[in-house]
């Protein structure tokens, strides 16, 4: 299991590497690696931007939810206090 990387075994990785080497040649391989690296960097940047936007938009909703929760808890405490008070007076 440890020899598998993304469901590809070691032999398959070597075959893929050889095919890439044959297609692009030894001089073109660094350019391909550079392009893949830039693509991965842009993808990571885009996902970070999406995460940041989601966090910003949900933070407002979470504030509203927390305010409502606090109001409900306060109202519940007040009702319990009143009920206990009425039970004690009887």
N, CA, C and O atoms as CSV, one atom per row, in Angstrom:
chain,resi,resn,atom,element,x,y,z
A,1,UNK,N,N,0.830,-1.191,0.000
A,1,UNK,CA,C,0.000,0.000,0.000
A,1,UNK,C,C,0.869,1.247,0.000
A,1,UNK,O,O,0.524,2.242,-0.638
A,2,UNK,N,N,2.000,1.206,0.713
A,2,UNK,CA,C,2.878,2.368,0.812
A,2,UNK,C,C,3.540,2.664,-0.529
A,2,UNK,O,O,3.952,3.798,-0.773
A,3,UNK,N,N,3.651,1.655,-1.411
A,3,UNK,CA,C,4.309,1.870,-2.696
A,3,UNK,C,C,3.374,2.498,-3.726
A,3,UNK,O,O,3.803,2.782,-4.845
A,4,UNK,N,N,2.117,2.720,-3.378
A,4,UNK,CA,C,1.163,3.323,-4.294
A,4,UNK,C,C,1.037,4.809,-4.018
A,4,UNK,O,O,0.894,5.230,-2.870
A,5,UNK,N,N,1.090,5.588,-5.063
A,5,UNK,CA,C,0.922,7.033,-4.957
A,5,UNK,C,C,-0.224,7.412,-5.875
A,5,UNK,O,O,-0.092,7.365,-7.098
A,6,UNK,N,N,-1.340,7.786,-5.289
A,6,UNK,CA,C,-2.537,8.135,-6.052
A,6,UNK,C,C,-2.977,6.994,-6.957
A,6,UNK,O,O,-3.309,7.206,-8.124
A,7,UNK,N,N,-2.977,5.795,-6.416
A,7,UNK,CA,C,-3.416,4.590,-7.112
A,7,UNK,C,C,-2.524,4.234,-8.300
A,7,UNK,O,O,-2.956,3.513,-9.200
A,8,UNK,N,N,-1.294,4.727,-8.314
A,8,UNK,CA,C,-0.334,4.397,-9.373
A,8,UNK,C,C,0.852,3.713,-8.712
A,8,UNK,O,O,1.412,4.223,-7.741
A,9,UNK,N,N,1.231,2.556,-9.241
A,9,UNK,CA,C,2.366,1.844,-8.655
A,9,UNK,C,C,3.671,2.418,-9.199
A,9,UNK,O,O,3.668,3.258,-10.099
A,10,UNK,N,N,4.780,1.955,-8.641
A,10,UNK,CA,C,6.095,2.449,-9.036
A,10,UNK,C,C,6.400,2.212,-10.509
A,10,UNK,O,O,6.949,3.084,-11.182
A,11,UNK,N,N,6.047,1.042,-11.003
A,11,UNK,CA,C,6.291,0.735,-12.420
A,11,UNK,C,C,5.502,1.645,-13.352
A,11,UNK,O,O,6.013,2.068,-14.389
A,12,UNK,N,N,4.283,1.943,-12.994
A,12,UNK,CA,C,3.457,2.831,-13.822
A,12,UNK,C,C,4.004,4.257,-13.828
A,12,UNK,O,O,3.933,4.952,-14.842
A,13,UNK,N,N,4.547,4.686,-12.695
A,13,UNK,CA,C,5.145,6.024,-12.637
A,13,UNK,C,C,6.345,6.104,-13.571
A,13,UNK,O,O,6.530,7.106,-14.263
A,14,UNK,N,N,7.159,5.057,-13.594
A,14,UNK,CA,C,8.326,5.036,-14.484
A,14,UNK,C,C,7.884,5.074,-15.938
A,14,UNK,O,O,8.487,5.780,-16.746
A,15,UNK,N,N,6.845,4.328,-16.284
A,15,UNK,CA,C,6.347,4.320,-17.664
A,15,UNK,C,C,5.829,5.703,-18.047
A,15,UNK,O,O,6.109,6.181,-19.146
A,16,UNK,N,N,5.084,6.347,-17.164
A,16,UNK,CA,C,4.581,7.698,-17.447
A,16,UNK,C,C,5.743,8.659,-17.625
A,16,UNK,O,O,5.731,9.482,-18.541
A,17,UNK,N,N,6.750,8.565,-16.758
A,17,UNK,CA,C,7.915,9.437,-16.883
A,17,UNK,C,C,8.620,9.230,-18.217
A,17,UNK,O,O,9.024,10.203,-18.854
A,18,UNK,N,N,8.777,7.980,-18.652
A,18,UNK,CA,C,9.429,7.695,-19.939
A,18,UNK,C,C,8.618,8.248,-21.112
A,18,UNK,O,O,9.193,8.782,-22.060
A,19,UNK,N,N,7.295,8.127,-21.059
A,19,UNK,CA,C,6.448,8.662,-22.129
A,19,UNK,C,C,6.586,10.183,-22.201
A,19,UNK,O,O,6.695,10.751,-23.288
A,20,UNK,N,N,6.580,10.837,-21.038
A,20,UNK,CA,C,6.742,12.293,-21.006
A,20,UNK,C,C,8.108,12.676,-21.554
A,20,UNK,O,O,8.226,13.650,-22.299
A,21,UNK,N,N,9.134,11.926,-21.196
A,21,UNK,CA,C,10.482,12.200,-21.693
A,21,UNK,C,C,10.552,12.038,-23.206
A,21,UNK,O,O,11.204,12.833,-23.883
A,22,UNK,N,N,9.894,11.026,-23.739
A,22,UNK,CA,C,9.880,10.822,-25.187
A,22,UNK,C,C,9.097,11.919,-25.907
A,22,UNK,O,O,9.502,12.351,-26.986
A,23,UNK,N,N,7.994,12.374,-25.335
A,23,UNK,CA,C,7.172,13.386,-25.979
A,23,UNK,C,C,7.832,14.763,-25.977
A,23,UNK,O,O,7.799,15.467,-26.987
A,24,UNK,N,N,8.420,15.145,-24.869
A,24,UNK,CA,C,8.929,16.503,-24.735
A,24,UNK,C,C,10.442,16.594,-24.846
A,24,UNK,O,O,10.970,17.691,-25.029
A,25,UNK,N,N,11.152,15.491,-24.743
A,25,UNK,CA,C,12.607,15.507,-24.834
A,25,UNK,C,C,13.230,16.020,-23.547
A,25,UNK,O,O,12.547,16.561,-22.678
A,26,UNK,N,N,14.526,15.841,-23.446
A,26,UNK,CA,C,15.211,16.230,-22.217
A,26,UNK,C,C,15.301,17.743,-22.073
A,26,UNK,O,O,15.372,18.247,-20.952
A,27,UNK,N,N,15.301,18.487,-23.194
A,27,UNK,CA,C,15.377,19.951,-23.119
A,27,UNK,C,C,14.016,20.570,-22.790
A,27,UNK,O,O,13.957,21.633,-22.172
A,28,UNK,N,N,12.941,19.926,-23.188
A,28,UNK,CA,C,11.612,20.463,-22.943
A,28,UNK,C,C,11.044,20.090,-21.585
A,28,UNK,O,O,10.075,20.695,-21.127
A,29,UNK,N,N,11.640,19.104,-20.944
A,29,UNK,CA,C,11.139,18.618,-19.660
A,29,UNK,C,C,11.154,19.691,-18.562
A,29,UNK,O,O,10.178,19.791,-17.818
A,30,UNK,N,N,12.212,20.494,-18.429
A,30,UNK,CA,C,12.159,21.551,-17.399
A,30,UNK,C,C,11.045,22.570,-17.641
A,30,UNK,O,O,10.442,23.071,-16.691
A,31,UNK,N,N,10.776,22.872,-18.897
A,31,UNK,CA,C,9.684,23.801,-19.215
A,31,UNK,C,C,8.333,23.224,-18.834
A,31,UNK,O,O,7.463,23.937,-18.334
A,32,UNK,N,N,8.159,21.927,-19.071
A,32,UNK,CA,C,6.913,21.266,-18.694
A,32,UNK,C,C,6.759,21.273,-17.171
A,32,UNK,O,O,5.678,21.550,-16.652
A,33,UNK,N,N,7.837,20.969,-16.469
A,33,UNK,CA,C,7.792,20.961,-14.995
A,33,UNK,C,C,7.494,22.365,-14.472
A,33,UNK,O,O,6.738,22.524,-13.514
A,34,UNK,N,N,8.086,23.382,-15.098
A,34,UNK,CA,C,7.840,24.765,-14.680
A,34,UNK,C,C,6.374,25.129,-14.907
A,34,UNK,O,O,5.754,25.765,-14.055
A,35,UNK,N,N,5.824,24.731,-16.038
A,35,UNK,CA,C,4.420,25.005,-16.338
A,35,UNK,C,C,3.484,24.313,-15.359
A,35,UNK,O,O,2.491,24.894,-14.920
A,36,UNK,N,N,3.805,23.066,-15.019
A,36,UNK,CA,C,2.986,22.340,-14.052
A,36,UNK,C,C,3.063,23.023,-12.690
A,36,UNK,O,O,2.054,23.157,-11.998
A,37,UNK,N,N,4.262,23.453,-12.310
A,37,UNK,CA,C,4.426,24.149,-11.031
A,37,UNK,C,C,3.632,25.444,-10.979
A,37,UNK,O,O,2.992,25.742,-9.970
A,38,UNK,N,N,3.670,26.216,-12.062
A,38,UNK,CA,C,2.900,27.468,-12.108
A,38,UNK,C,C,1.407,27.186,-12.057
A,38,UNK,O,O,0.657,27.899,-11.390
A,39,UNK,N,N,0.975,26.144,-12.763
A,39,UNK,CA,C,-0.437,25.773,-12.742
A,39,UNK,C,C,-0.889,25.374,-11.355
A,39,UNK,O,O,-1.975,25.756,-10.918
A,40,UNK,N,N,-0.060,24.603,-10.656
A,40,UNK,CA,C,-0.404,24.199,-9.286
A,40,UNK,C,C,-0.454,25.410,-8.361
A,40,UNK,O,O,-1.320,25.497,-7.491
A,41,UNK,N,N,0.481,26.345,-8.552
A,41,UNK,CA,C,0.501,27.554,-7.723
A,41,UNK,C,C,-0.761,28.386,-7.945
A,41,UNK,O,O,-1.361,28.875,-6.988
A,42,UNK,N,N,-1.161,28.546,-9.200
A,42,UNK,CA,C,-2.380,29.304,-9.519
A,42,UNK,C,C,-3.623,28.611,-8.963
A,42,UNK,O,O,-4.536,29.268,-8.464
A,43,UNK,N,N,-3.652,27.284,-9.052
A,43,UNK,CA,C,-4.782,26.532,-8.520
A,43,UNK,C,C,-4.884,26.707,-7.010
A,43,UNK,O,O,-5.972,26.921,-6.477
A,44,UNK,N,N,-3.744,26.616,-6.319
A,44,UNK,CA,C,-3.724,26.797,-4.866
A,44,UNK,C,C,-4.162,28.213,-4.499
A,44,UNK,O,O,-4.901,28.404,-3.533
A,45,UNK,N,N,-3.713,29.197,-5.259
A,45,UNK,CA,C,-4.093,30.586,-5.004
A,45,UNK,C,C,-5.603,30.767,-5.183
A,45,UNK,O,O,-6.252,31.437,-4.380
A,46,UNK,N,N,-6.149,30.173,-6.231
A,46,UNK,CA,C,-7.592,30.284,-6.487
A,46,UNK,C,C,-8.397,29.612,-5.381
A,46,UNK,O,O,-9.413,30.150,-4.941
A,47,UNK,N,N,-7.955,28.442,-4.928
A,47,UNK,CA,C,-8.691,27.765,-3.857
A,47,UNK,C,C,-8.593,28.547,-2.551
A,47,UNK,O,O,-9.558,28.602,-1.790
A,48,UNK,N,N,-7.438,29.150,-2.286
A,48,UNK,CA,C,-7.305,29.983,-1.078
A,48,UNK,C,C,-8.237,31.187,-1.144
A,48,UNK,O,O,-8.848,31.561,-0.143
A,49,UNK,N,N,-8.345,31.797,-2.333
A,49,UNK,CA,C,-9.266,32.932,-2.494
A,49,UNK,C,C,-10.709,32.510,-2.253
A,49,UNK,O,O,-11.470,33.237,-1.614
A,50,UNK,N,N,-11.089,31.346,-2.759
A,50,UNK,CA,C,-12.451,30.849,-2.567
A,50,UNK,C,C,-12.709,30.570,-1.088
A,50,UNK,O,O,-13.769,30.912,-0.564
A,51,UNK,N,N,-11.740,29.948,-0.417
A,51,UNK,CA,C,-11.891,29.680,1.021
A,51,UNK,C,C,-12.041,30.976,1.797
A,51,UNK,O,O,-12.889,31.081,2.683
A,52,UNK,N,N,-11.215,31.968,1.465
A,52,UNK,CA,C,-11.279,33.252,2.166
A,52,UNK,C,C,-12.638,33.912,1.957
A,52,UNK,O,O,-13.214,34.457,2.899
A,53,UNK,N,N,-13.149,33.868,0.736
A,53,UNK,CA,C,-14.446,34.468,0.435
A,53,UNK,C,C,-15.569,33.756,1.193
A,53,UNK,O,O,-16.470,34.403,1.728
A,54,UNK,N,N,-15.512,32.427,1.237
A,54,UNK,CA,C,-16.522,31.673,1.979
A,54,UNK,C,C,-16.472,31.999,3.466
A,54,UNK,O,O,-17.510,32.176,4.103
A,55,UNK,N,N,-15.269,32.077,4.016
A,55,UNK,CA,C,-15.141,32.414,5.436
A,55,UNK,C,C,-15.677,33.806,5.726
A,55,UNK,O,O,-16.336,34.016,6.744
A,56,UNK,N,N,-15.401,34.757,4.843
A,56,UNK,CA,C,-15.897,36.118,5.047
A,56,UNK,C,C,-17.417,36.172,4.978
A,56,UNK,O,O,-18.053,36.854,5.783
A,57,UNK,N,N,-17.998,35.462,4.027
A,57,UNK,CA,C,-19.455,35.518,3.869
A,57,UNK,C,C,-20.172,34.749,4.976
A,57,UNK,O,O,-21.263,35.138,5.394
A,58,UNK,N,N,-19.573,33.667,5.449
A,58,UNK,CA,C,-20.232,32.899,6.498
A,58,UNK,C,C,-20.019,33.511,7.879
A,58,UNK,O,O,-20.774,33.218,8.806
A,59,UNK,N,N,-19.001,34.355,8.027
A,59,UNK,CA,C,-18.775,34.952,9.349
A,59,UNK,C,C,-19.939,35.865,9.734
A,59,UNK,O,O,-20.317,35.921,10.904
A,60,UNK,N,N,-20.511,36.579,8.765
A,60,UNK,CA,C,-21.675,37.419,9.053
A,60,UNK,C,C,-22.868,36.570,9.486
A,60,UNK,O,O,-23.574,36.912,10.434
A,61,UNK,N,N,-23.082,35.474,8.789
A,61,UNK,CA,C,-24.188,34.589,9.135
A,61,UNK,C,C,-23.966,33.964,10.510
A,61,UNK,O,O,-24.913,33.813,11.281
A,62,UNK,N,N,-22.722,33.600,10.822
A,62,UNK,CA,C,-22.425,33.012,12.124
A,62,UNK,C,C,-22.658,34.021,13.245
A,62,UNK,O,O,-23.124,33.650,14.322
A,63,UNK,N,N,-22.341,35.287,13.005
A,63,UNK,CA,C,-22.602,36.318,14.011
A,63,UNK,C,C,-24.100,36.414,14.292
A,63,UNK,O,O,-24.519,36.484,15.447
A,64,UNK,N,N,-24.905,36.417,13.227
A,64,UNK,CA,C,-26.358,36.475,13.396
A,64,UNK,C,C,-26.877,35.258,14.151
A,64,UNK,O,O,-27.718,35.387,15.040
A,65,UNK,N,N,-26.379,34.083,13.799
A,65,UNK,CA,C,-26.812,32.849,14.465
A,65,UNK,C,C,-26.438,32.880,15.938
A,65,UNK,O,O,-27.235,32.487,16.790
A,66,UNK,N,N,-25.231,33.345,16.246
A,66,UNK,CA,C,-24.803,33.414,17.653
A,66,UNK,C,C,-25.640,34.409,18.446
A,66,UNK,O,O,-25.950,34.163,19.611
A,67,UNK,N,N,-26.011,35.536,17.825
A,67,UNK,CA,C,-26.867,36.509,18.509
A,67,UNK,C,C,-28.233,35.905,18.816
A,67,UNK,O,O,-28.755,36.073,19.918
A,68,UNK,N,N,-28.806,35.209,17.853
A,68,UNK,CA,C,-30.113,34.570,18.056
A,68,UNK,C,C,-30.017,33.502,19.136
A,68,UNK,O,O,-30.903,33.394,19.983
A,69,UNK,N,N,-28.938,32.708,19.112
A,69,UNK,CA,C,-28.740,31.676,20.134
A,69,UNK,C,C,-28.667,32.297,21.527
A,69,UNK,O,O,-29.275,31.801,22.476
A,70,UNK,N,N,-27.911,33.394,21.632
A,70,UNK,CA,C,-27.789,34.064,22.932
A,70,UNK,C,C,-29.131,34.596,23.418
A,70,UNK,O,O,-29.443,34.504,24.605
A,71,UNK,N,N,-29.924,35.152,22.508
A,71,UNK,CA,C,-31.249,35.649,22.875
A,71,UNK,C,C,-32.139,34.507,23.368
A,71,UNK,O,O,-32.849,34.653,24.364
A,72,UNK,N,N,-32.099,33.392,22.682
A,72,UNK,CA,C,-32.909,32.236,23.072
A,72,UNK,C,C,-32.467,31.719,24.438
A,72,UNK,O,O,-33.305,31.389,25.277
A,73,UNK,N,N,-31.156,31.646,24.665
A,73,UNK,CA,C,-30.654,31.182,25.953
A,73,UNK,C,C,-31.088,32.132,27.068
A,73,UNK,O,O,-31.498,31.682,28.137
A,74,UNK,N,N,-31.002,33.421,26.832
A,74,UNK,CA,C,-31.421,34.391,27.844
A,74,UNK,C,C,-32.914,34.279,28.135
A,74,UNK,O,O,-33.331,34.310,29.293
A,75,UNK,N,N,-33.713,34.149,27.084
A,75,UNK,CA,C,-35.151,33.998,27.272
A,75,UNK,C,C,-35.471,32.714,28.038
A,75,UNK,O,O,-36.342,32.707,28.908
A,76,UNK,N,N,-34.769,31.640,27.716
A,76,UNK,CA,C,-34.988,30.367,28.400
A,76,UNK,C,C,-34.636,30.483,29.873
A,76,UNK,O,O,-35.379,29.996,30.725
A,77,UNK,N,N,-33.517,31.119,30.184
A,77,UNK,CA,C,-33.127,31.314,31.587
A,77,UNK,C,C,-34.179,32.128,32.346
A,77,UNK,O,O,-34.509,31.826,33.493
A,78,UNK,N,N,-34.690,33.151,31.689
A,78,UNK,CA,C,-35.703,33.989,32.330
A,78,UNK,C,C,-36.978,33.190,32.596
A,78,UNK,O,O,-37.579,33.319,33.663
A,79,UNK,N,N,-37.391,32.374,31.644
A,79,UNK,CA,C,-38.589,31.542,31.827
A,79,UNK,C,C,-38.376,30.563,32.971
A,79,UNK,O,O,-39.267,30.378,33.799
A,80,UNK,N,N,-37.209,29.934,33.027
A,80,UNK,CA,C,-36.913,28.973,34.100
A,80,UNK,C,C,-36.931,29.690,35.442
A,80,UNK,O,O,-37.477,29.168,36.414
A,81,UNK,N,N,-36.339,30.882,35.508
A,81,UNK,CA,C,-36.357,31.656,36.748
A,81,UNK,C,C,-37.780,31.962,37.194
A,81,UNK,O,O,-38.113,31.831,38.372
A,82,UNK,N,N,-38.614,32.367,36.249
A,82,UNK,CA,C,-40.008,32.682,36.578
A,82,UNK,C,C,-40.776,31.453,37.057
A,82,UNK,O,O,-41.564,31.534,38.000
A,83,UNK,N,N,-40.543,30.322,36.406
A,83,UNK,CA,C,-41.230,29.099,36.802
A,83,UNK,C,C,-40.779,28.694,38.207
A,83,UNK,O,O,-41.611,28.337,39.041
A,84,UNK,N,N,-39.484,28.746,38.475
A,84,UNK,CA,C,-38.976,28.406,39.817
A,84,UNK,C,C,-39.545,29.357,40.867
A,84,UNK,O,O,-39.894,28.951,41.976
A,85,UNK,N,N,-39.630,30.620,40.493
A,85,UNK,CA,C,-40.170,31.623,41.419
A,85,UNK,C,C,-41.624,31.293,41.741
A,85,UNK,O,O,-42.036,31.369,42.899
A,86,UNK,N,N,-42.408,30.923,40.715
A,86,UNK,CA,C,-43.819,30.597,40.925
A,86,UNK,C,C,-43.969,29.320,41.743
A,86,UNK,O,O,-44.884,29.210,42.560
A,87,UNK,N,N,-43.084,28.363,41.530
A,87,UNK,CA,C,-43.153,27.111,42.288
A,87,UNK,C,C,-42.813,27.390,43.765
A,87,UNK,O,O,-43.447,26.837,44.664
A,88,UNK,N,N,-41.831,28.233,44.003
A,88,UNK,CA,C,-41.411,28.547,45.370
A,88,UNK,C,C,-42.489,29.312,46.131
A,88,UNK,O,O,-42.639,29.138,47.340
A,89,UNK,N,N,-43.240,30.159,45.427
A,89,UNK,CA,C,-44.262,30.956,46.105
A,89,UNK,C,C,-45.497,30.131,46.434
A,89,UNK,O,O,-46.266,30.509,47.318
A,90,UNK,N,N,-45.702,29.035,45.759
A,90,UNK,CA,C,-46.908,28.221,46.001
A,90,UNK,C,C,-46.763,27.341,47.153
A,90,UNK,O,O,-47.687,26.598,47.482
